[in-house]
Amino acid sequence: MGRQEWAYCNECEDLVDFDIFEEIVTEQYKGEEVRFKFHVGRCRCCGNEVATDTAYNSRKSEAKIKAYKKKRGIIDIDEISEILMKYDIGKEALADIAGFGKVTIKRYYEGFLPAKEYSDILYKILNDETWFMDLVQRSRTKLKEVTYRKIVARYDRLARINESKIDQIANYIIIRMEEVTPLALEKLLSFCNGVNYAVNGERLIFDESQAWAHGPVYPYIYNKYKKYGYKPIGDGIYSSHGWLVSKLSEKERTVIDMVIRTFGLYSPKTLEKISHSQEPWREKRVGYKDNEAGREAIDEESVERFYIENDLCTEEKIMRYILNCIREITFHAPGTRTDCAFRENMIQE
């Protein structure tokens, strides 16, 4: 809902102009004091709180309930949704597996608060895939055969990702980017590995990267996702708990997020051209024609040196580096490709 031009102020008893401030709000819910961040509308005349749009009060109520749940350790709807997506199951199936009544999960989506006992069970399902699968086996007679087979297939995928750090990084990027092609994924993985040297001083990805014609490539990831061609990859599994991030530290996820918010803004071909400007790839393409295949392993010491020397350790510095690369690309591009339209095409649509 868009911002209203005016809001009604009970104190002024009139329509007034207003400002919006992010504040820590303290309110009562179920007899307890809860505190939460909220974008509060304030009348410019008297400072009284005003509703900035028709959904204002419902948003505030939702924020208060969410804060109460967090304070009491009660699972939130977003986390229940994460369970459904993670295990590829429906609400009734989850209720059966958890040992609840069939409509219990549906009621939570209607606004009912989970009891602490039920909430603890759902949290354990979210975080512990092995325990979840034990519950599935115990409740197999309650599940349709097609549902059971889907759960087993998803569990097998989760188990494979649990064993592979590069799979976890790729899945993390796919989910957060929403639309990412295999070409873009390969480049983003390479940039993540490099930026991690600059930020954390460590190698992020231990699979071998090779200097292919279209930039750095991790052959395992290439073979896994090449079926998508130039289309976005569509098989990511959303979850920020358990096996899908078991090999990623918080500081490593911070780096990946940084790369997504910077390099991730640009088109796959722009990312390819940026990778072609980097010395670790260029030094392994000596003697190769532009489109000639190559399988030379990129030297990790060269990657580390390049990213540290270029000081690519903050979003601001990375964006400055990217813009400098784009200026070089446009300057050296043939014809009249130095116009604004060419630069705009470098940004992801």
Residue pairs with C-beta under 8 A, 6 or more apart in sequence:
1 53
1 54
1 55
2 53
3 20
3 52
3 53
4 52
4 53
5 17
6 15
6 16
6 17
6 18
7 15
7 16
7 18
7 41
7 43
7 50
7 51
7 52
8 14
8 15
8 16
8 50
8 51
9 15
9 16
9 18
9 43
9 45
9 46
9 48
9 50
10 48
11 43
11 46
11 48
12 43
12 45
12 46
12 48
16 43
16 44
16 45
16 50
17 43
17 44
18 41
18 42
18 43
18 44
18 50
18 52
19 41
19 42
19 44
20 39
20 40
20 41
20 42
20 52
21 39
21 40
21 42
22 37
22 38
22 39
22 40
23 37
23 38
23 39
23 40
24 35
24 36
24 37
25 35
25 36
25 37
25 38
25 40
25 60
25 63
25 64
26 33
26 34
26 35
27 33
27 34
27 64
28 34
29 64
29 65
29 67
29 68
30 68
32 68
32 71
32 72
34 64
34 67
34 68
34 71
35 67
36 63
36 64
36 66
36 67
37 63
38 59
38 60
38 63
39 52
40 49
41 49
41 50
41 51
41 52
41 56
42 48
42 49
42 50
43 49
43 50
51 57
65 113
66 76
68 74
69 75
69 76
69 113
70 76
72 116
73 116
73 119
73 120
74 113
74 114
74 116
74 119
75 114
75 119
75 122
75 123
75 126
77 108
77 109
79 122
79 123
79 126
80 94
80 105
80 108
80 109
80 122
82 126
82 238
82 239
82 240
82 241
83 89
83 94
83 122
83 125
83 126
84 90
84 91
84 94
85 237
85 238
85 239
86 126
86 154
86 158
86 237
86 238
86 239
86 241
86 242
86 244
87 94
87 125
87 132
87 151
87 154
87 155
88 150
88 151
88 154
89 97
89 147
89 150
89 151
90 147
91 105
91 106
91 109
92 102
92 103
92 105
92 106
93 143
93 147
93 151
94 105
94 125
95 101
95 102
95 103
95 104
95 105
95 106
96 102
96 139
96 142
96 143
97 125
97 132
97 135
97 136
97 139
97 142
97 143
98 104
98 118
98 121
98 122
98 125
98 135
99 121
99 135
99 139
100 118
104 118
108 114
114 122
124 131
124 132
125 131
125 132
125 135
126 239
126 241
126 242
127 241
127 242
128 242
129 155
129 158
129 159
129 162
129 242
129 243
132 155
133 151
133 155
136 143
136 148
136 151
136 152
136 155
140 148
143 151
154 237
157 237
158 237
158 242
158 243
158 244
159 243
160 167
161 167
161 168
161 171
161 237
161 243
161 244
162 168
162 243
162 244
162 246
162 247
164 247
165 205
165 206
165 247
165 248
166 189
166 205
166 206
166 207
166 218
166 220
166 221
168 244
168 245
168 246
168 247
168 248
169 189
169 192
169 204
169 205
169 248
169 256
170 185
170 189
170 221
170 224
170 225
171 236
171 237
171 244
172 244
172 245
172 248
172 253
172 256
173 180
173 185
173 188
173 189
173 192
173 256
173 260
173 264
174 180
174 185
174 233
174 235
174 236
175 236
175 237
175 238
176 257
176 260
177 184
177 188
177 260
177 264
178 232
179 232
180 188
180 232
180 233
180 264
181 228
181 230
181 231
181 232
181 233
181 268
182 221
182 222
182 225
182 226
182 228
182 229
182 233
183 214
183 230
183 268
183 269
183 271
183 272
184 267
184 268
184 271
185 221
185 225
185 233
186 214
186 215
186 216
186 217
186 218
186 221
186 222
187 215
187 216
187 263
187 268
187 271
187 272
187 274
187 275
188 259
188 260
188 263
188 264
188 271
189 205
189 218
189 221
190 209
190 215
190 216
190 218
190 275
191 259
191 263
191 271
191 275
192 204
192 205
192 255
192 256
192 259
193 203
193 204
193 205
193 209
193 303
194 278
194 280
194 303
194 304
194 306
194 307
194 312
195 255
195 258
195 259
195 307
195 312
195 313
195 318
196 202
196 203
196 204
196 252
196 255
197 203
197 204
197 303
197 304
197 307
197 308
198 307
198 308
198 310
198 311
198 312
198 313
199 251
199 254
199 255
199 258
199 313
200 251
200 252
200 255
203 300
203 304
204 252
204 255
205 218
207 218
207 220
207 221
208 218
208 219
208 297
208 298
209 216
209 217
209 218
209 297
209 298
209 303
210 216
210 217
210 218
210 219
210 294
210 295
210 296
210 297
210 298
211 217
211 281
211 284
211 285
211 294
211 295
211 296
211 297
211 298
212 293
212 294
212 295
213 288
213 290
213 291
213 292
213 293
213 294
214 272
215 271
215 272
215 275
215 276
215 281
216 275
216 280
216 281
216 298
225 233
228 234
237 244
239 245
245 253
248 256
258 314
258 315
258 318
259 318
261 315
262 315
262 318
262 319
262 322
263 271
263 274
263 318
263 322
264 348
265 347
265 348
266 274
266 322
266 346
266 347
266 348
267 345
267 346
267 347
267 348
267 349
269 346
270 326
270 329
270 346
270 347
273 325
273 329
274 322
274 325
274 326
274 329
275 281
276 282
277 325
277 328
277 329
278 306
279 302
279 306
280 298
280 299
280 302
280 303
280 306
281 298
283 299
283 302
284 294
284 296
284 297
284 298
284 299
285 294
285 296
288 294
310 321
311 317
312 318
312 321
326 343
326 346
329 346
330 337
330 338
330 342
330 343
331 338
333 342
